[in-house]
Amino acid sequence: AGVAHCLYAFQGGVRVSVAPTRPNLDGAMLKAFMANRPIVANNRAEMTALGLRTVAGTDPSLSTAQMPFFAGDRFLGTIALDNHERENAYGEAEVRLLSTVAASMGMALQNARNFDETQRLLKETERRSSELALINDIQHALAAQPDFRAIVDVIGDKLRALFDSDNIGITWRDEKTDLIHNLYIVERGQRLQLPPFAYDPHGAMAQALGSGKPLVLKDRAATLAFGIRTAPGTEPSCSSVFMPVMVGD
């Protein structure tokens, strides 16, 4: 977003809240940080020359030492020490200590980032394994079940387990009668028997699903815009995802 967030700020021993700021990308201070160089300003004149301004809601300091920290070669942020009592408060010792802390912080954040990425990939692998297992189960059901409705039940049960959902439906279009049959409807974990309803080939729903692409409805307004009405004996949903089942085109 091109903004700097102040995550941890104390002044006079009191935790303060500092609003996000938009750094000057061409400023001397940011260029120094990007080059992994610390900033030490020992009086107000030096701070002004670097473009340092007092943040709204805080008091001006008399000297400051600021150290950038990185994750690999990616600049993440800075650690800043400020002194409000005297000028020339910081020298080589403070800069050396800040440098050590910044290097450790960057390494820790990189490790955390790597851990998060590893966890994400692990979850993605587990999800993909679940999908493959579902496909395998469905294929076994297709081979073992000669009855069409029994196959639908197996698929519905497997999808409920995969998505950990108590609300799912499988419908079937009868092209001869242009009726939509509710083959597998579960709401709040209860299997429902709903009558068929007329298929409207010109409706927004039919047009959308006829493209072979999924339809995601995020709220009631979107649901109503597609002409979807709550079936008698069921409750209105807050969001839905519809996936068409195609044979050829």
One Martini backbone bead per residue (centre of mass of N, CA, C, O) as a GRO file, in nm:
protein
  249
    1ALA     BB    1   0.050   0.066  -0.004
    2GLY     BB    2   0.286   0.275   0.078
    3VAL     BB    3   0.304   0.229   0.398
    4ALA     BB    4   0.373   0.315   0.742
    5HIS     BB    5   0.373   0.120   1.036
    6CYS     BB    6   0.327   0.172   1.383
    7LEU     BB    7   0.362  -0.092   1.610
    8TYR     BB    8   0.583   0.048   1.819
    9ALA     BB    9   0.518   0.309   2.071
   10PHE     BB   10   0.723   0.521   2.282
   11GLN     BB   11   0.660   0.801   2.520
   12GLY     BB   12   0.755   0.858   2.826
   13GLY     BB   13   0.654   0.547   2.892
   14VAL     BB   14   0.421   0.567   2.670
   15ARG     BB   15   0.185   0.436   2.486
   16VAL     BB   16   0.146   0.503   2.139
   17SER     BB   17  -0.048   0.627   1.866
   18VAL     BB   18   0.030   0.584   1.516
   19ALA     BB   19  -0.019   0.682   1.219
   20PRO     BB   20   0.003   0.624   0.912
   21THR     BB   21   0.257   0.662   0.659
   22ARG     BB   22   0.408   0.832   0.373
   23PRO     BB   23   0.684   0.786   0.228
   24ASN     BB   24   0.970   0.927   0.087
   25LEU     BB   25   1.117   0.780  -0.184
   26ASP     BB   26   1.335   1.037  -0.230
   27GLY     BB   27   1.453   1.036   0.037
   28ALA     BB   28   1.732   1.016   0.232
   29MET     BB   29   1.631   0.813   0.441
   30LEU     BB   30   1.522   0.583   0.257
   31LYS     BB   31   1.782   0.540   0.099
   32ALA     BB   32   1.947   0.447   0.342
   33PHE     BB   33   1.772   0.206   0.418
   34MET     BB   34   1.792   0.055   0.142
   35ALA     BB   35   2.120   0.045   0.202
   36ASN     BB   36   2.162  -0.037   0.505
   37ARG     BB   37   2.158   0.241   0.672
   38PRO     BB   38   2.199   0.431   0.925
   39ILE     BB   39   2.044   0.682   1.141
   40VAL     BB   40   2.204   0.986   1.265
   41ALA     BB   41   2.061   1.246   1.477
   42ASN     BB   42   2.187   1.515   1.704
   43ASN     BB   43   1.968   1.723   1.583
   44ARG     BB   44   1.736   1.921   1.439
   45ALA     BB   45   1.895   2.000   1.185
   46GLU     BB   46   1.953   1.707   1.090
   47MET     BB   47   1.662   1.620   1.067
   48THR     BB   48   1.570   1.830   0.859
   49ALA     BB   49   1.776   1.742   0.637
   50LEU     BB   50   1.630   1.441   0.628
   51GLY     BB   51   1.306   1.490   0.670
   52LEU     BB   52   1.236   1.500   0.965
   53ARG     BB   53   0.928   1.465   1.138
   54THR     BB   54   0.686   1.529   1.354
   55VAL     BB   55   0.459   1.339   1.484
   56ALA     BB   56   0.148   1.327   1.536
   57GLY     BB   57   0.120   1.332   1.895
   58THR     BB   58   0.420   1.421   1.929
   59ASP     BB   59   0.740   1.492   2.030
   60PRO     BB   60   1.025   1.644   1.984
   61SER     BB   61   1.339   1.550   1.925
   62LEU     BB   62   1.706   1.578   1.974
   63SER     BB   63   1.757   1.266   1.908
   64THR     BB   64   1.853   0.995   1.667
   65ALA     BB   65   1.820   0.633   1.604
   66GLN     BB   66   1.818   0.439   1.292
   67MET     BB   67   1.725   0.097   1.192
   68PRO     BB   68   1.724  -0.126   0.955
   69PHE     BB   69   1.527  -0.410   0.836
   70PHE     BB   70   1.562  -0.747   0.703
   71ALA     BB   71   1.453  -0.992   0.449
   72GLY     BB   72   1.715  -1.034   0.323
   73ASP     BB   73   1.654  -0.792   0.058
   74ARG     BB   74   1.401  -0.696   0.232
   75PHE     BB   75   1.253  -0.415   0.325
   76LEU     BB   76   1.058  -0.358   0.630
   77GLY     BB   77   1.207  -0.156   0.850
   78THR     BB   78   1.231   0.009   1.178
   79ILE     BB   79   1.446   0.121   1.440
   80ALA     BB   80   1.379   0.369   1.705
   81LEU     BB   81   1.564   0.620   1.874
   82ASP     BB   82   1.476   0.865   2.131
   83ASN     BB   83   1.567   1.199   2.247
   84HIS     BB   84   1.426   1.463   2.474
   85GLU     BB   85   1.687   1.587   2.648
   86ARG     BB   86   1.930   1.537   2.426
   87GLU     BB   87   2.199   1.572   2.251
   88ASN     BB   88   2.415   1.341   2.146
   89ALA     BB   89   2.302   1.036   2.240
   90TYR     BB   90   2.435   0.889   1.984
   91GLY     BB   91   2.645   0.610   1.886
   92GLU     BB   92   2.822   0.330   1.819
   93ALA     BB   93   2.694   0.151   2.039
   94GLU     BB   94   2.394   0.184   1.955
   95VAL     BB   95   2.426   0.101   1.660
   96ARG     BB   96   2.534  -0.185   1.716
   97LEU     BB   97   2.289  -0.286   1.874
   98LEU     BB   98   2.075  -0.231   1.656
   99SER     BB   99   2.202  -0.412   1.442
  100THR     BB  100   2.168  -0.679   1.593
  101VAL     BB  101   1.862  -0.666   1.630
  102ALA     BB  102   1.783  -0.631   1.330
  103ALA     BB  103   1.904  -0.898   1.231
  104SER     BB  104   1.731  -1.081   1.415
  105MET     BB  105   1.455  -0.983   1.322
  106GLY     BB  106   1.480  -1.051   1.023
  107MET     BB  107   1.524  -1.356   1.068
  108ALA     BB  108   1.262  -1.412   1.224
  109LEU     BB  109   1.067  -1.312   1.001
  110GLN     BB  110   1.164  -1.505   0.783
  111ASN     BB  111   1.098  -1.763   0.936
  112ALA     BB  112   0.798  -1.702   0.968
  113ARG     BB  113   0.741  -1.684   0.668
  114ASN     BB  114   0.837  -1.969   0.598
  115PHE     BB  115   0.638  -2.111   0.783
  116ASP     BB  116   0.378  -2.004   0.654
  117GLU     BB  117   0.440  -2.121   0.372
  118THR     BB  118   0.458  -2.414   0.462
  119GLN     BB  119   0.169  -2.429   0.576
  120ARG     BB  120   0.026  -2.357   0.314
  121LEU     BB  121   0.137  -2.596   0.147
  122LEU     BB  122   0.030  -2.816   0.333
  123LYS     BB  123  -0.271  -2.743   0.306
  124GLU     BB  124  -0.279  -2.770   0.001
  125THR     BB  125  -0.200  -3.070  -0.001
  126GLU     BB  126  -0.435  -3.168   0.175
  127ARG     BB  127  -0.658  -3.067  -0.007
  128ARG     BB  128  -0.572  -3.224  -0.258
  129SER     BB  129  -0.594  -3.503  -0.127
  130SER     BB  130  -0.897  -3.482  -0.070
  131GLU     BB  131  -0.981  -3.453  -0.362
  132LEU     BB  132  -0.860  -3.719  -0.466
  133ALA     BB  133  -1.018  -3.900  -0.272
  134LEU     BB  134  -1.295  -3.819  -0.375
  135ILE     BB  135  -1.257  -3.908  -0.667
  136ASN     BB  136  -1.198  -4.201  -0.594
  137ASP     BB  137  -1.468  -4.260  -0.454
  138ILE     BB  138  -1.648  -4.193  -0.695
  139GLN     BB  139  -1.532  -4.405  -0.886
  140HIS     BB  140  -1.614  -4.645  -0.711
  141ALA     BB  141  -1.916  -4.583  -0.714
  142LEU     BB  142  -1.954  -4.604  -1.019
  143ALA     BB  143  -1.863  -4.908  -1.025
  144ALA     BB  144  -2.068  -5.019  -0.783
  145GLN     BB  145  -2.313  -4.832  -0.887
  146PRO     BB  146  -2.600  -4.863  -1.088
  147ASP     BB  147  -2.740  -4.637  -0.931
  148PHE     BB  148  -2.793  -4.311  -0.966
  149ARG     BB  149  -2.887  -4.217  -0.678
  150ALA     BB  150  -2.655  -4.351  -0.524
  151ILE     BB  151  -2.434  -4.177  -0.649
  152VAL     BB  152  -2.539  -3.906  -0.547
  153ASP     BB  153  -2.516  -3.972  -0.246
  154VAL     BB  154  -2.215  -4.014  -0.239
  155ILE     BB  155  -2.133  -3.735  -0.339
  156GLY     BB  156  -2.277  -3.569  -0.122
  157ASP     BB  157  -2.133  -3.693   0.126
  158LYS     BB  158  -1.843  -3.619   0.035
  159LEU     BB  159  -1.883  -3.311   0.016
  160ARG     BB  160  -1.959  -3.263   0.308
  161ALA     BB  161  -1.688  -3.361   0.421
  162LEU     BB  162  -1.495  -3.177   0.265
  163PHE     BB  163  -1.658  -2.896   0.358
  164ASP     BB  164  -1.800  -2.911   0.626
  165SER     BB  165  -2.121  -2.935   0.540
  166ASP     BB  166  -2.489  -2.872   0.606
  167ASN     BB  167  -2.507  -2.723   0.303
  168ILE     BB  168  -2.643  -2.899   0.023
  169GLY     BB  169  -2.676  -2.938  -0.347
  170ILE     BB  170  -2.838  -3.156  -0.598
  171THR     BB  171  -2.918  -3.112  -0.933
  172TRP     BB  172  -3.157  -3.193  -1.212
  173ARG     BB  173  -3.195  -3.186  -1.558
  174ASP     BB  174  -3.484  -3.226  -1.753
  175GLU     BB  175  -3.501  -3.199  -2.094
  176LYS     BB  176  -3.795  -3.298  -2.156
  177THR     BB  177  -3.947  -3.114  -1.912
  178ASP     BB  178  -3.793  -2.876  -1.774
  179LEU     BB  179  -3.688  -2.992  -1.498
  180ILE     BB  180  -3.588  -2.953  -1.156
  181HIS     BB  181  -3.419  -3.185  -0.957
  182ASN     BB  182  -3.396  -3.273  -0.610
  183LEU     BB  183  -3.166  -3.509  -0.515
  184TYR     BB  184  -2.975  -3.331  -0.299
  185ILE     BB  185  -3.084  -3.207   0.023
  186VAL     BB  186  -2.908  -3.006   0.269
  187GLU     BB  187  -3.015  -2.867   0.593
  188ARG     BB  188  -2.869  -2.854   0.881
  189GLY     BB  189  -2.822  -3.183   0.833
  190GLN     BB  190  -3.097  -3.218   0.670
  191ARG     BB  191  -3.287  -3.412   0.481
  192LEU     BB  192  -3.459  -3.314   0.185
  193GLN     BB  193  -3.788  -3.296   0.021
  194LEU     BB  194  -3.815  -3.161  -0.303
  195PRO     BB  195  -3.969  -3.031  -0.548
  196PRO     BB  196  -3.987  -2.961  -0.853
  197PHE     BB  197  -3.878  -2.719  -1.107
  198ALA     BB  198  -3.871  -2.483  -1.333
  199TYR     BB  199  -3.697  -2.419  -1.627
  200ASP     BB  200  -3.513  -2.115  -1.715
  201PRO     BB  201  -3.335  -2.038  -1.998
  202HIS     BB  202  -3.353  -1.700  -1.953
  203GLY     BB  203  -3.226  -1.690  -1.696
  204ALA     BB  204  -2.961  -1.587  -1.510
  205MET     BB  205  -2.883  -1.864  -1.402
  206ALA     BB  206  -2.878  -2.026  -1.668
  207GLN     BB  207  -2.677  -1.843  -1.815
  208ALA     BB  208  -2.442  -1.876  -1.620
  209LEU     BB  209  -2.423  -2.197  -1.613
  210GLY     BB  210  -2.410  -2.242  -1.930
  211SER     BB  211  -2.095  -2.159  -1.939
  212GLY     BB  212  -1.944  -2.352  -1.706
  213LYS     BB  213  -1.938  -2.158  -1.468
  214PRO     BB  214  -1.912  -2.039  -1.176
  215LEU     BB  215  -2.127  -1.926  -0.897
  216VAL     BB  216  -2.100  -1.633  -0.687
  217LEU     BB  217  -2.281  -1.553  -0.383
  218LYS     BB  218  -2.247  -1.311  -0.113
  219ASP     BB  219  -2.561  -1.228  -0.101
  220ARG     BB  220  -2.892  -1.152  -0.112
  221ALA     BB  221  -2.888  -0.953  -0.346
  222ALA     BB  222  -2.751  -1.142  -0.549
  223THR     BB  223  -2.959  -1.367  -0.533
  224LEU     BB  224  -3.207  -1.197  -0.630
  225ALA     BB  225  -3.080  -1.102  -0.904
  226PHE     BB  226  -3.099  -1.423  -1.002
  227GLY     BB  227  -3.393  -1.532  -0.909
  228ILE     BB  228  -3.360  -1.651  -0.621
  229ARG     BB  229  -3.562  -1.858  -0.428
  230THR     BB  230  -3.707  -1.971  -0.151
  231ALA     BB  231  -3.786  -2.267  -0.060
  232PRO     BB  232  -4.019  -2.438   0.068
  233GLY     BB  233  -3.894  -2.529   0.390
  234THR     BB  234  -3.666  -2.311   0.379
  235GLU     BB  235  -3.376  -2.118   0.409
  236PRO     BB  236  -3.211  -1.841   0.370
  237SER     BB  237  -2.922  -1.746   0.226
  238CYS     BB  238  -2.608  -1.558   0.239
  239SER     BB  239  -2.444  -1.776   0.062
  240SER     BB  240  -2.310  -1.895  -0.265
  241VAL     BB  241  -2.223  -2.195  -0.464
  242PHE     BB  242  -2.213  -2.273  -0.817
  243MET     BB  243  -2.179  -2.589  -1.005
  244PRO     BB  244  -2.167  -2.703  -1.304
  245VAL     BB  245  -2.282  -2.986  -1.492
  246MET     BB  246  -2.109  -3.133  -1.766
  247VAL     BB  247  -2.176  -3.251  -2.109
  248GLY     BB  248  -1.978  -3.112  -2.278
  249ASP     BB  249  -2.206  -2.844  -2.369
   0.00000   0.00000   0.00000
